[in-house]
Amino acid sequence: MPSKCILCAVVLAATLASAGCDEELASPSPSRVSIIFVGPTARRSDLPVSAQACVAAVGVTHIHPSWRSFAAIPLQAVPPDRYEVTFEDVPRNVRVSFRVNDQNSCDENPTGAVTRNVFANGVRLMQNATTPGNGEEPGYALTVSATGTVSQ
């Protein structure tokens, strides 16, 4: 009889372990992700005349997240040098991408796409993806674990 109890315990442990793995791989509930772009919130006065069409097209600093069909969503300015937004609906364990557009980046990229100083849940991101826009524009890709850990 004791060997039967040991077998039951092993089967139960294996079932619980696999249930935990399945939950991690296909977690239905989304993760919370805070995106921060570090950059001046006031428009730079030294932007060249050639960047003015881009400045007008960008408008307010905004983000285009893939999990929202790349719709433009304004970032909240936190003067003098930061923008931020928090999403509660980022899919877990799925590679997602986004782009940030900022007027002050119009002299570095003709669409104002930002290529540095972007963080997700405190992790500095490197420009590693392209996103749809005016052609392919520089962006970021990441994966969020069930615990909220961001990896590129």
Helices and strands as residue ranges (DSSP letters): H 2-25, E 31-38, G 49-51, H 52-58, E 62-65, G 66-68, E 73-74, E 76-78, E 82-90, E 96-101, G 103-105, E 118-120, E 123-125, E 129-132, E 136-144, E 150-151
